[in-house]
Protein backbone atom coordinates (compact mmCIF):
# COMPACT_ATOMS: atom_id res chain seq x y z
CA UNK A 1 0.00 0.00 0.00
CA UNK A 2 2.64 2.50 1.02
CA UNK A 3 4.38 4.41 -1.73
CA UNK A 4 5.84 7.82 -2.39
CA UNK A 5 4.06 10.62 -4.20
CA UNK A 6 6.66 10.84 -6.93
CA UNK A 7 6.40 7.11 -7.58
CA UNK A 8 2.63 7.28 -7.77
CA UNK A 9 2.73 10.10 -10.28
CA UNK A 10 5.28 8.22 -12.36
CA UNK A 11 3.13 5.09 -12.41
CA UNK A 12 0.08 7.08 -13.52
CA UNK A 13 2.04 8.41 -16.49
CA UNK A 14 3.54 5.03 -17.37
CA UNK A 15 0.19 3.23 -17.29
CA UNK A 16 -1.57 5.47 -19.78
CA UNK A 17 -3.42 7.58 -17.23
CA UNK A 18 -6.95 8.76 -17.90
CA UNK A 19 -6.44 12.53 -18.45
CA UNK A 20 -9.58 13.38 -16.46
CA UNK A 21 -8.86 11.28 -13.39
CA UNK A 22 -5.06 11.22 -13.56
CA UNK A 23 -5.13 7.51 -12.78
CA UNK A 24 -3.90 4.67 -14.97
CA UNK A 25 -5.07 1.09 -15.31
CA UNK A 26 -2.92 -0.44 -12.58
CA UNK A 27 -3.82 2.29 -10.13
CA UNK A 28 -7.56 2.06 -10.75
CA UNK A 29 -7.45 -1.73 -10.45
CA UNK A 30 -5.54 -1.46 -7.18
CA UNK A 31 -8.10 0.95 -5.73
CA UNK A 32 -10.93 -1.30 -6.91
CA UNK A 33 -9.40 -4.37 -5.32
CA UNK A 34 -8.46 -2.62 -2.08
CA UNK A 35 -11.95 -1.17 -1.60
CA UNK A 36 -13.57 -4.45 -2.53
CA UNK A 37 -11.42 -6.27 0.02
CA UNK A 38 -12.66 -3.92 2.74
CA UNK A 39 -16.28 -4.30 1.60
CA UNK A 40 -16.19 -8.13 1.52
CA UNK A 41 -14.23 -8.30 4.77
CA UNK A 42 -16.77 -6.14 6.58
CA UNK A 43 -19.68 -8.11 5.18
CA UNK A 44 -18.13 -11.30 6.54
CA UNK A 45 -17.34 -9.64 9.86
CA UNK A 46 -21.01 -8.74 10.14
CA UNK A 47 -21.90 -12.39 9.54
CA UNK A 48 -19.46 -13.61 12.20
CA UNK A 49 -20.89 -11.11 14.65
CA UNK A 50 -24.38 -12.42 13.97
CA UNK A 51 -23.11 -15.95 14.63
CA UNK A 52 -21.74 -14.90 18.01
CA UNK A 53 -18.10 -15.35 17.02
CA UNK A 54 -17.33 -11.65 17.50
CA UNK A 55 -18.14 -10.20 20.91
CA UNK A 56 -18.41 -6.66 22.19
CA UNK A 57 -18.81 -3.81 19.74
CA UNK A 58 -18.30 -4.05 15.99
CA UNK A 59 -18.42 -0.92 13.82
CA UNK A 60 -18.42 -1.63 10.08
CA UNK A 61 -16.83 0.58 7.41
CA UNK A 62 -19.16 -0.35 4.54
CA UNK A 63 -19.69 2.70 2.32
CA UNK A 64 -16.64 4.61 3.51
CA UNK A 65 -13.98 2.52 1.76
CA UNK A 66 -12.78 5.31 -0.54
CA UNK A 67 -11.52 7.39 2.38
CA UNK A 68 -9.02 4.94 3.88
CA UNK A 69 -7.90 3.60 0.50
CA UNK A 70 -7.53 7.03 -1.09
CA UNK A 71 -5.65 8.62 1.81
CA UNK A 72 -3.35 5.69 2.41
CA UNK A 73 -2.48 5.45 -1.27
CA UNK A 74 -0.23 8.50 -0.72
CA UNK A 75 1.29 7.18 2.51
CA UNK A 76 5.06 6.88 2.56
CA UNK A 77 6.94 4.28 4.65
CA UNK A 78 7.06 5.44 8.25
CA UNK A 79 4.05 7.74 8.02
CA UNK A 80 1.73 6.89 10.90
CA UNK A 81 -1.98 6.04 10.76
CA UNK A 82 -4.27 6.42 13.76
CA UNK A 83 -8.05 6.33 13.94
CA UNK A 84 -11.10 5.70 16.10
CA UNK A 85 -13.07 2.51 16.56
CA UNK A 86 -14.48 2.14 13.01
CA UNK A 87 -11.05 0.89 12.09
CA UNK A 88 -11.04 -2.39 10.16
CA UNK A 89 -10.87 -0.63 6.78
CA UNK A 90 -7.89 1.46 7.81
CA UNK A 91 -6.05 -1.67 8.95
CA UNK A 92 -6.57 -3.43 5.64
CA UNK A 93 -5.65 -0.30 3.68
CA UNK A 94 -2.47 -0.12 5.77
CA UNK A 95 -1.54 -3.58 4.51
CA UNK A 96 -2.30 -5.63 7.62
CA UNK A 97 -2.95 -9.33 7.01
CA UNK A 98 -6.73 -9.96 6.73
CA UNK A 99 -6.26 -13.20 8.67
CA UNK A 100 -4.72 -11.40 11.62
CA UNK A 101 -7.36 -8.67 11.55
CA UNK A 102 -10.24 -11.16 11.44
CA UNK A 103 -8.66 -13.31 14.17
CA UNK A 104 -8.37 -10.24 16.36
CA UNK A 105 -12.08 -9.57 15.85
CA UNK A 106 -12.83 -13.03 17.20
CA UNK A 107 -10.38 -12.59 20.10
CA UNK A 108 -8.00 -15.34 19.02
CA UNK A 109 -4.29 -15.79 19.61
CA UNK A 110 -3.59 -15.42 15.89
CA UNK A 111 -4.90 -11.86 15.94
CA UNK A 112 -2.71 -8.82 15.36
CA UNK A 113 -2.93 -7.96 19.06
CA UNK A 114 -2.93 -11.61 20.22
CA UNK A 115 -6.68 -11.51 20.80
CA UNK A 116 -6.47 -8.81 23.46
CA UNK A 117 -7.61 -5.82 21.40
CA UNK A 118 -10.74 -6.95 19.65
CA UNK A 119 -12.52 -4.82 17.08
CA UNK A 120 -11.67 -1.41 18.50
CA UNK A 121 -8.11 -1.67 19.80
CA UNK A 122 -5.87 -3.29 17.22
CA UNK A 123 -2.31 -2.13 16.71
CA UNK A 124 0.51 -2.89 14.28
CA UNK A 125 3.71 -0.89 14.33
CA UNK A 126 4.94 -3.09 11.46
CA UNK A 127 2.20 -1.51 9.31
CA UNK A 128 2.60 1.95 10.91
CA UNK A 129 -0.90 1.53 12.36
CA UNK A 130 -1.25 3.01 15.85
CA UNK A 131 -4.81 1.97 16.66
CA UNK A 132 -8.12 1.75 16.80
CA UNK A 133 -9.20 3.78 19.86
CA UNK A 134 -12.45 3.46 21.77
CA UNK A 135 -12.56 6.94 23.33
CA UNK A 136 -14.39 9.34 21.01
CA UNK A 137 -11.82 11.83 19.73
CA UNK A 138 -9.10 10.50 22.03
CA UNK A 139 -6.90 9.47 19.11
CA UNK A 140 -6.66 13.05 17.84
CA UNK A 141 -4.35 14.06 20.68
CA UNK A 142 -2.33 10.87 20.20
CA UNK A 143 -1.98 11.50 16.47
CA UNK A 144 -0.82 15.03 17.24
CA UNK A 145 1.76 13.49 19.58
CA UNK A 146 2.99 11.22 16.80
CA UNK A 147 3.44 14.32 14.64
CA UNK A 148 5.32 16.05 17.47
CA UNK A 149 7.72 13.09 17.62
CA UNK A 150 8.25 13.36 13.86
CA UNK A 151 9.00 17.06 14.24
CA UNK A 152 11.59 16.35 16.95
CA UNK A 153 13.20 13.65 14.84
CA UNK A 154 13.06 15.76 11.68
CA UNK A 155 12.29 12.55 9.79
CA UNK A 156 9.96 13.92 7.11
CA UNK A 157 7.07 11.68 8.24
CA UNK A 158 3.40 12.60 8.47
CA UNK A 159 0.78 11.44 10.98
CA UNK A 160 -2.55 10.73 9.27
CA UNK A 161 -5.09 11.23 12.06
CA UNK A 162 -8.68 10.17 11.40
CA UNK A 163 -11.81 11.03 13.36
CA UNK A 164 -15.52 11.32 12.71
CA UNK A 165 -18.10 14.10 12.61
CA UNK A 166 -19.25 13.20 16.12
CA UNK A 167 -15.71 13.46 17.49
CA UNK A 168 -15.33 16.86 15.79
CA UNK A 169 -17.19 18.43 18.73
CA UNK A 170 -14.76 17.11 21.34
CA UNK A 171 -12.61 19.60 23.20
CA UNK A 172 -9.34 17.72 22.87
CA UNK A 173 -9.64 18.07 19.10
CA UNK A 174 -9.29 21.84 19.37
CA UNK A 175 -6.50 21.67 21.90
CA UNK A 176 -4.69 19.46 19.38
CA UNK A 177 -5.42 21.87 16.52
CA UNK A 178 -3.96 24.76 18.52
CA UNK A 179 -0.76 22.92 19.40
CA UNK A 180 -0.31 21.52 15.91
CA UNK A 181 -0.48 24.94 14.29
CA UNK A 182 1.62 26.66 16.96
CA UNK A 183 4.39 24.13 16.47
CA UNK A 184 3.88 23.51 12.73
CA UNK A 185 3.45 19.79 13.27
CA UNK A 186 3.35 17.41 10.27
CA UNK A 187 -0.18 16.06 10.76
CA UNK A 188 -3.12 15.63 8.39
CA UNK A 189 -6.45 15.57 10.20
CA UNK A 190 -9.02 13.53 8.27
CA UNK A 191 -12.62 14.07 9.36
CA UNK A 192 -14.76 11.18 8.12
CA UNK A 193 -18.09 12.96 8.03
CA UNK A 194 -20.61 10.16 7.54
CA UNK A 195 -23.28 12.66 8.61
CA UNK A 196 -24.81 10.77 11.54
CA UNK A 197 -22.10 10.27 14.20
CA UNK A 198 -23.61 7.69 16.56
CA UNK A 199 -27.14 8.35 15.35
CA UNK A 200 -27.77 12.10 15.33
CA UNK A 201 -27.63 14.01 12.05
CA UNK A 202 -24.89 16.60 11.80
CA UNK A 203 -27.47 19.35 11.31
CA UNK A 204 -28.85 18.62 14.79
CA UNK A 205 -25.46 18.23 16.47
CA UNK A 206 -23.20 20.91 14.95
CA UNK A 207 -23.81 24.63 14.57
CA UNK A 208 -21.17 24.69 11.80
CA UNK A 209 -21.75 21.71 9.53
CA UNK A 210 -18.79 22.41 7.22
CA UNK A 211 -16.31 20.78 9.53
CA UNK A 212 -13.16 21.65 7.61
CA UNK A 213 -13.82 25.26 8.65
CA UNK A 214 -13.25 24.30 12.29
CA UNK A 215 -9.54 24.92 11.79
CA UNK A 216 -10.01 28.52 10.64
CA UNK A 217 -9.67 30.06 14.11
CA UNK A 218 -6.33 28.24 14.44
CA UNK A 219 -5.24 29.30 10.93
CA UNK A 220 -5.19 25.69 9.76
CA UNK A 221 -6.06 25.33 6.07
CA UNK A 222 -8.60 22.73 5.03
CA UNK A 223 -11.03 21.62 2.39
CA UNK A 224 -14.14 19.56 1.82
CA UNK A 225 -13.70 16.42 -0.29
CA UNK A 226 -16.08 13.96 -1.93
CA UNK A 227 -15.28 10.99 0.29
CA UNK A 228 -17.18 8.62 -2.00
CA UNK A 229 -14.69 9.24 -4.85
CA UNK A 230 -11.35 7.55 -4.20
CA UNK A 231 -9.63 9.67 -6.86
CA UNK A 232 -10.82 12.91 -5.27
CA UNK A 233 -9.65 11.60 -1.91
CA UNK A 234 -6.26 10.68 -3.29
CA UNK A 235 -5.75 14.07 -4.93
CA UNK A 236 -6.68 15.95 -1.75
CA UNK A 237 -4.52 13.66 0.38
CA UNK A 238 -1.49 14.24 -1.86
CA UNK A 239 -1.89 17.98 -1.45
CA UNK A 240 -2.41 17.78 2.32
CA UNK A 241 0.49 15.39 2.89
CA UNK A 242 2.86 17.55 0.87
CA UNK A 243 1.77 20.61 2.88
CA UNK A 244 2.49 18.85 6.18
CA UNK A 245 5.67 17.10 5.00
CA UNK A 246 7.16 20.36 3.75
CA UNK A 247 7.09 21.96 7.19
CA UNK A 248 3.95 24.03 6.68
CA UNK A 249 2.08 22.51 9.61
CA UNK A 250 -1.28 20.73 9.86
CA UNK A 251 -3.99 20.38 7.24
CA UNK A 252 -7.65 19.39 7.61
CA UNK A 253 -9.54 17.22 5.11
CA UNK A 254 -13.27 16.81 5.63
CA UNK A 255 -14.35 13.67 3.78
CA UNK A 256 -18.06 13.80 3.00
CA UNK A 257 -18.91 10.11 3.12
CA UNK A 258 -21.73 7.79 4.17
CA UNK A 259 -21.99 4.54 6.08
CA UNK A 260 -24.56 2.05 4.85
CA UNK A 261 -24.91 0.18 8.14
CA UNK A 262 -25.81 1.44 11.61
CA UNK A 263 -23.27 3.01 13.93
CA UNK A 264 -22.46 -0.45 15.24
CA UNK A 265 -23.89 -3.92 14.70
CA UNK A 266 -26.38 -3.27 17.52
CA UNK A 267 -27.75 -0.10 15.89
CA UNK A 268 -30.94 -0.53 13.78
CA UNK A 269 -30.38 2.98 12.30
CA UNK A 270 -34.01 4.07 12.61
CA UNK A 271 -32.94 7.72 12.48
CA UNK A 272 -32.81 7.61 8.66
CA UNK A 273 -34.93 6.07 5.95
CA UNK A 274 -34.17 3.01 3.89
CA UNK A 275 -34.86 5.12 0.81
CA UNK A 276 -32.05 7.50 1.78
CA UNK A 277 -29.54 4.69 2.15
CA UNK A 278 -30.63 3.03 -1.10
CA UNK A 279 -30.30 6.31 -2.98
CA UNK A 280 -26.69 6.70 -1.89
CA UNK A 281 -25.91 3.08 -2.79
CA UNK A 282 -27.37 3.53 -6.27
CA UNK A 283 -25.84 6.89 -7.13
CA UNK A 284 -22.65 7.40 -5.08
CA UNK A 285 -21.20 4.00 -4.20
CA UNK A 286 -17.37 4.32 -4.22
CA UNK A 287 -16.75 0.84 -5.63
CA UNK A 288 -19.33 1.23 -8.40
CA UNK A 289 -17.65 4.52 -9.35
CA UNK A 290 -14.26 2.88 -9.96
CA UNK A 291 -15.91 -0.07 -11.69
CA UNK A 292 -17.55 2.31 -14.15
CA UNK A 293 -14.25 4.09 -14.79
CA UNK A 294 -12.45 0.81 -15.45
CA UNK A 295 -15.09 -0.32 -17.93
CA UNK A 296 -15.32 3.09 -19.61
CA UNK A 297 -11.56 3.23 -20.18
CA UNK A 298 -11.48 -0.35 -21.45
CA UNK A 299 -9.24 -1.42 -18.56
CA UNK A 300 -11.61 -4.17 -17.38
CA UNK A 301 -14.79 -5.96 -18.33
CA UNK A 302 -17.46 -7.77 -16.35
CA UNK A 303 -15.57 -11.07 -16.43
CA UNK A 304 -12.28 -9.62 -15.17
CA UNK A 305 -14.02 -7.68 -12.39
CA UNK A 306 -15.83 -10.85 -11.31
CA UNK A 307 -12.48 -12.62 -11.20
CA UNK A 308 -11.11 -9.96 -8.85
CA UNK A 309 -14.21 -10.29 -6.68
CA UNK A 310 -13.71 -14.07 -6.58
CA UNK A 311 -10.07 -13.65 -5.53
CA UNK A 312 -11.07 -11.20 -2.79
CA UNK A 313 -13.86 -13.46 -1.53
CA UNK A 314 -11.36 -16.31 -1.26
CA UNK A 315 -9.00 -14.15 0.82
CA UNK A 316 -11.87 -13.19 3.13
CA UNK A 317 -13.13 -16.77 3.41
CA UNK A 318 -9.64 -17.94 4.37
CA UNK A 319 -9.41 -15.13 6.93
CA UNK A 320 -12.75 -16.12 8.45
CA UNK A 321 -11.70 -19.77 8.69
CA UNK A 322 -8.39 -18.79 10.28
CA UNK A 323 -10.27 -16.60 12.78
CA UNK A 324 -12.66 -19.43 13.59
CA UNK A 325 -10.00 -22.09 14.11
CA UNK A 326 -7.21 -20.06 15.72
CA UNK A 327 -6.85 -20.96 19.42
CA UNK A 328 -7.94 -18.79 22.32
CA UNK A 329 -5.13 -16.73 23.90
CA UNK A 330 -3.23 -18.35 26.76
CA UNK A 331 -4.30 -16.81 30.10
CA UNK A 332 -0.67 -15.80 30.63
CA UNK A 333 -1.15 -13.21 27.87
CA UNK A 334 -3.06 -11.09 30.38
CA UNK A 335 0.30 -10.12 31.86
CA UNK A 336 2.15 -9.31 28.64
CA UNK A 337 2.34 -5.97 26.80
CA UNK A 338 1.30 -4.06 29.91
CA UNK A 339 4.46 -1.96 30.17
CA UNK A 340 7.31 -1.25 27.82
CA UNK A 341 10.72 -1.80 29.35
CA UNK A 342 13.28 0.64 28.01
CA UNK A 343 16.85 -0.55 28.07
CA UNK A 344 19.39 1.85 29.51
C-alpha positions as CSV (number, residue, x, y, z in Angstrom):
1,X,0.0,0.0,0.0
2,X,2.6,2.5,1.0
3,X,4.4,4.4,-1.7
4,X,5.8,7.8,-2.4
5,X,4.1,10.6,-4.2
6,X,6.7,10.8,-6.9
7,X,6.4,7.1,-7.6
8,X,2.6,7.3,-7.8
9,X,2.7,10.1,-10.3
10,X,5.3,8.2,-12.4
11,X,3.1,5.1,-12.4
12,X,0.1,7.1,-13.5
13,X,2.0,8.4,-16.5
14,X,3.5,5.0,-17.4
15,X,0.2,3.2,-17.3
16,X,-1.6,5.5,-19.8
17,X,-3.4,7.6,-17.2
18,X,-6.9,8.8,-17.9
19,X,-6.4,12.5,-18.5
20,X,-9.6,13.4,-16.5
21,X,-8.9,11.3,-13.4
22,X,-5.1,11.2,-13.6
23,X,-5.1,7.5,-12.8
24,X,-3.9,4.7,-15.0
25,X,-5.1,1.1,-15.3
26,X,-2.9,-0.4,-12.6
27,X,-3.8,2.3,-10.1
28,X,-7.6,2.1,-10.8
29,X,-7.5,-1.7,-10.5
30,X,-5.5,-1.5,-7.2
31,X,-8.1,0.9,-5.7
32,X,-10.9,-1.3,-6.9
33,X,-9.4,-4.4,-5.3
34,X,-8.5,-2.6,-2.1
35,X,-11.9,-1.2,-1.6
36,X,-13.6,-4.5,-2.5
37,X,-11.4,-6.3,0.0
38,X,-12.7,-3.9,2.7
39,X,-16.3,-4.3,1.6
40,X,-16.2,-8.1,1.5
41,X,-14.2,-8.3,4.8
42,X,-16.8,-6.1,6.6
43,X,-19.7,-8.1,5.2
44,X,-18.1,-11.3,6.5
45,X,-17.3,-9.6,9.9
46,X,-21.0,-8.7,10.1
47,X,-21.9,-12.4,9.5
48,X,-19.5,-13.6,12.2
49,X,-20.9,-11.1,14.7
50,X,-24.4,-12.4,14.0
51,X,-23.1,-15.9,14.6
52,X,-21.7,-14.9,18.0
53,X,-18.1,-15.4,17.0
54,X,-17.3,-11.7,17.5
55,X,-18.1,-10.2,20.9
56,X,-18.4,-6.7,22.2
57,X,-18.8,-3.8,19.7
58,X,-18.3,-4.0,16.0
59,X,-18.4,-0.9,13.8
60,X,-18.4,-1.6,10.1
61,X,-16.8,0.6,7.4
62,X,-19.2,-0.4,4.5
63,X,-19.7,2.7,2.3
64,X,-16.6,4.6,3.5
65,X,-14.0,2.5,1.8
66,X,-12.8,5.3,-0.5
67,X,-11.5,7.4,2.4
68,X,-9.0,4.9,3.9
69,X,-7.9,3.6,0.5
70,X,-7.5,7.0,-1.1
71,X,-5.7,8.6,1.8
72,X,-3.4,5.7,2.4
73,X,-2.5,5.4,-1.3
74,X,-0.2,8.5,-0.7
75,X,1.3,7.2,2.5
76,X,5.1,6.9,2.6
77,X,6.9,4.3,4.6
78,X,7.1,5.4,8.2
79,X,4.1,7.7,8.0
80,X,1.7,6.9,10.9
81,X,-2.0,6.0,10.8
82,X,-4.3,6.4,13.8
83,X,-8.1,6.3,13.9
84,X,-11.1,5.7,16.1
85,X,-13.1,2.5,16.6
86,X,-14.5,2.1,13.0
87,X,-11.1,0.9,12.1
88,X,-11.0,-2.4,10.2
89,X,-10.9,-0.6,6.8
90,X,-7.9,1.5,7.8
91,X,-6.0,-1.7,8.9
92,X,-6.6,-3.4,5.6
93,X,-5.7,-0.3,3.7
94,X,-2.5,-0.1,5.8
95,X,-1.5,-3.6,4.5
96,X,-2.3,-5.6,7.6
97,X,-3.0,-9.3,7.0
98,X,-6.7,-10.0,6.7
99,X,-6.3,-13.2,8.7
100,X,-4.7,-11.4,11.6
101,X,-7.4,-8.7,11.6
102,X,-10.2,-11.2,11.4
103,X,-8.7,-13.3,14.2
104,X,-8.4,-10.2,16.4
105,X,-12.1,-9.6,15.9
106,X,-12.8,-13.0,17.2
107,X,-10.4,-12.6,20.1
108,X,-8.0,-15.3,19.0
109,X,-4.3,-15.8,19.6
110,X,-3.6,-15.4,15.9
111,X,-4.9,-11.9,15.9
112,X,-2.7,-8.8,15.4
113,X,-2.9,-8.0,19.1
114,X,-2.9,-11.6,20.2
115,X,-6.7,-11.5,20.8
116,X,-6.5,-8.8,23.5
117,X,-7.6,-5.8,21.4
118,X,-10.7,-7.0,19.6
119,X,-12.5,-4.8,17.1
120,X,-11.7,-1.4,18.5
121,X,-8.1,-1.7,19.8
122,X,-5.9,-3.3,17.2
123,X,-2.3,-2.1,16.7
124,X,0.5,-2.9,14.3
125,X,3.7,-0.9,14.3
126,X,4.9,-3.1,11.5
127,X,2.2,-1.5,9.3
128,X,2.6,1.9,10.9
129,X,-0.9,1.5,12.4
130,X,-1.3,3.0,15.9
131,X,-4.8,2.0,16.7
132,X,-8.1,1.7,16.8
133,X,-9.2,3.8,19.9
134,X,-12.4,3.5,21.8
135,X,-12.6,6.9,23.3
136,X,-14.4,9.3,21.0
137,X,-11.8,11.8,19.7
138,X,-9.1,10.5,22.0
139,X,-6.9,9.5,19.1
140,X,-6.7,13.0,17.8
141,X,-4.3,14.1,20.7
142,X,-2.3,10.9,20.2
143,X,-2.0,11.5,16.5
144,X,-0.8,15.0,17.2
145,X,1.8,13.5,19.6
146,X,3.0,11.2,16.8
147,X,3.4,14.3,14.6
148,X,5.3,16.0,17.5
149,X,7.7,13.1,17.6
150,X,8.2,13.4,13.9
151,X,9.0,17.1,14.2
152,X,11.6,16.4,17.0
153,X,13.2,13.6,14.8
154,X,13.1,15.8,11.7
155,X,12.3,12.6,9.8
156,X,10.0,13.9,7.1
157,X,7.1,11.7,8.2
158,X,3.4,12.6,8.5
159,X,0.8,11.4,11.0
160,X,-2.6,10.7,9.3
161,X,-5.1,11.2,12.1
162,X,-8.7,10.2,11.4
163,X,-11.8,11.0,13.4
164,X,-15.5,11.3,12.7
165,X,-18.1,14.1,12.6
166,X,-19.2,13.2,16.1
167,X,-15.7,13.5,17.5
168,X,-15.3,16.9,15.8
169,X,-17.2,18.4,18.7
170,X,-14.8,17.1,21.3
171,X,-12.6,19.6,23.2
172,X,-9.3,17.7,22.9
173,X,-9.6,18.1,19.1
174,X,-9.3,21.8,19.4
175,X,-6.5,21.7,21.9
176,X,-4.7,19.5,19.4
177,X,-5.4,21.9,16.5
178,X,-4.0,24.8,18.5
179,X,-0.8,22.9,19.4
180,X,-0.3,21.5,15.9
181,X,-0.5,24.9,14.3
182,X,1.6,26.7,17.0
183,X,4.4,24.1,16.5
184,X,3.9,23.5,12.7
185,X,3.5,19.8,13.3
186,X,3.4,17.4,10.3
187,X,-0.2,16.1,10.8
188,X,-3.1,15.6,8.4
189,X,-6.4,15.6,10.2
190,X,-9.0,13.5,8.3
191,X,-12.6,14.1,9.4
192,X,-14.8,11.2,8.1
193,X,-18.1,13.0,8.0
194,X,-20.6,10.2,7.5
195,X,-23.3,12.7,8.6
196,X,-24.8,10.8,11.5
197,X,-22.1,10.3,14.2
198,X,-23.6,7.7,16.6
199,X,-27.1,8.4,15.4
200,X,-27.8,12.1,15.3
201,X,-27.6,14.0,12.0
202,X,-24.9,16.6,11.8
203,X,-27.5,19.3,11.3
204,X,-28.9,18.6,14.8
205,X,-25.5,18.2,16.5
206,X,-23.2,20.9,14.9
207,X,-23.8,24.6,14.6
208,X,-21.2,24.7,11.8
209,X,-21.7,21.7,9.5
210,X,-18.8,22.4,7.2
211,X,-16.3,20.8,9.5
212,X,-13.2,21.7,7.6
213,X,-13.8,25.3,8.7
214,X,-13.3,24.3,12.3
215,X,-9.5,24.9,11.8
216,X,-10.0,28.5,10.6
217,X,-9.7,30.1,14.1
218,X,-6.3,28.2,14.4
219,X,-5.2,29.3,10.9
220,X,-5.2,25.7,9.8
221,X,-6.1,25.3,6.1
222,X,-8.6,22.7,5.0
223,X,-11.0,21.6,2.4
224,X,-14.1,19.6,1.8
225,X,-13.7,16.4,-0.3
226,X,-16.1,14.0,-1.9
227,X,-15.3,11.0,0.3
228,X,-17.2,8.6,-2.0
229,X,-14.7,9.2,-4.8
230,X,-11.4,7.6,-4.2
231,X,-9.6,9.7,-6.9
232,X,-10.8,12.9,-5.3
233,X,-9.7,11.6,-1.9
234,X,-6.3,10.7,-3.3
235,X,-5.7,14.1,-4.9
236,X,-6.7,15.9,-1.7
237,X,-4.5,13.7,0.4
238,X,-1.5,14.2,-1.9
239,X,-1.9,18.0,-1.4
240,X,-2.4,17.8,2.3
241,X,0.5,15.4,2.9
242,X,2.9,17.6,0.9
243,X,1.8,20.6,2.9
244,X,2.5,18.9,6.2
245,X,5.7,17.1,5.0
246,X,7.2,20.4,3.7
247,X,7.1,22.0,7.2
248,X,4.0,24.0,6.7
249,X,2.1,22.5,9.6
250,X,-1.3,20.7,9.9
251,X,-4.0,20.4,7.2
252,X,-7.6,19.4,7.6
253,X,-9.5,17.2,5.1
254,X,-13.3,16.8,5.6
255,X,-14.3,13.7,3.8
256,X,-18.1,13.8,3.0
257,X,-18.9,10.1,3.1
258,X,-21.7,7.8,4.2
259,X,-22.0,4.5,6.1
260,X,-24.6,2.0,4.9
261,X,-24.9,0.2,8.1
262,X,-25.8,1.4,11.6
263,X,-23.3,3.0,13.9
264,X,-22.5,-0.5,15.2
265,X,-23.9,-3.9,14.7
266,X,-26.4,-3.3,17.5
267,X,-27.8,-0.1,15.9
268,X,-30.9,-0.5,13.8
269,X,-30.4,3.0,12.3
270,X,-34.0,4.1,12.6
271,X,-32.9,7.7,12.5
272,X,-32.8,7.6,8.7
273,X,-34.9,6.1,5.9
274,X,-34.2,3.0,3.9
275,X,-34.9,5.1,0.8
276,X,-32.1,7.5,1.8
277,X,-29.5,4.7,2.2
278,X,-30.6,3.0,-1.1
279,X,-30.3,6.3,-3.0
280,X,-26.7,6.7,-1.9
281,X,-25.9,3.1,-2.8
282,X,-27.4,3.5,-6.3
283,X,-25.8,6.9,-7.1
284,X,-22.7,7.4,-5.1
285,X,-21.2,4.0,-4.2
286,X,-17.4,4.3,-4.2
287,X,-16.8,0.8,-5.6
288,X,-19.3,1.2,-8.4
289,X,-17.7,4.5,-9.3
290,X,-14.3,2.9,-10.0
291,X,-15.9,-0.1,-11.7
292,X,-17.5,2.3,-14.1
293,X,-14.2,4.1,-14.8
294,X,-12.5,0.8,-15.4
295,X,-15.1,-0.3,-17.9
296,X,-15.3,3.1,-19.6
297,X,-11.6,3.2,-20.2
298,X,-11.5,-0.3,-21.5
299,X,-9.2,-1.4,-18.6
300,X,-11.6,-4.2,-17.4
301,X,-14.8,-6.0,-18.3
302,X,-17.5,-7.8,-16.3
303,X,-15.6,-11.1,-16.4
304,X,-12.3,-9.6,-15.2
305,X,-14.0,-7.7,-12.4
306,X,-15.8,-10.8,-11.3
307,X,-12.5,-12.6,-11.2
308,X,-11.1,-10.0,-8.8
309,X,-14.2,-10.3,-6.7
310,X,-13.7,-14.1,-6.6
311,X,-10.1,-13.6,-5.5
312,X,-11.1,-11.2,-2.8
313,X,-13.9,-13.5,-1.5
314,X,-11.4,-16.3,-1.3
315,X,-9.0,-14.2,0.8
316,X,-11.9,-13.2,3.1
317,X,-13.1,-16.8,3.4
318,X,-9.6,-17.9,4.4
319,X,-9.4,-15.1,6.9
320,X,-12.8,-16.1,8.5
321,X,-11.7,-19.8,8.7
322,X,-8.4,-18.8,10.3
323,X,-10.3,-16.6,12.8
324,X,-12.7,-19.4,13.6
325,X,-10.0,-22.1,14.1
326,X,-7.2,-20.1,15.7
327,X,-6.8,-21.0,19.4
328,X,-7.9,-18.8,22.3
329,X,-5.1,-16.7,23.9
330,X,-3.2,-18.3,26.8
331,X,-4.3,-16.8,30.1
332,X,-0.7,-15.8,30.6
333,X,-1.2,-13.2,27.9
334,X,-3.1,-11.1,30.4
335,X,0.3,-10.1,31.9
336,X,2.2,-9.3,28.6
337,X,2.3,-6.0,26.8
338,X,1.3,-4.1,29.9
339,X,4.5,-2.0,30.2
340,X,7.3,-1.3,27.8
341,X,10.7,-1.8,29.3
342,X,13.3,0.6,28.0
343,X,16.9,-0.6,28.1
344,X,19.4,1.9,29.5
